[in-house]
């Protein structure tokens, strides 16, 4: 499963999708993650965000470990 544009929400429902994801503390949305060249399999994904004071989001560095 995946998306074909840079948002976890559908084009017409931007707020609804983000509220649904952010209500559950166990799910953190990661947008625009390019996995085209990753082979199917089980991986550990580590996402390292910047700590930005007063921000609701951050650029992140993702590390994928097989």
Rosetta blueprint (number, residue, H / E / L):
1 X L
2 X L
3 X L
4 X L
5 X L
6 X L
7 X L
8 X L
9 X L
10 X L
11 X L
12 X L
13 X L
14 X H
15 X H
16 X H
17 X H
18 X H
19 X H
20 X H
21 X H
22 X H
23 X H
24 X L
25 X L
26 X L
27 X L
28 X L
29 X L
30 X L
31 X L
32 X L
33 X L
34 X L
35 X L
36 X L
37 X L
38 X L
39 X L
40 X L
41 X L
42 X L
43 X L
44 X E
45 X E
46 X E
47 X E
48 X E
49 X E
50 X L
51 X L
52 X L
53 X L
54 X L
55 X L
56 X L
57 X L
58 X L
59 X L
60 X E
61 X E
62 X E
63 X E
64 X E
65 X E
66 X L
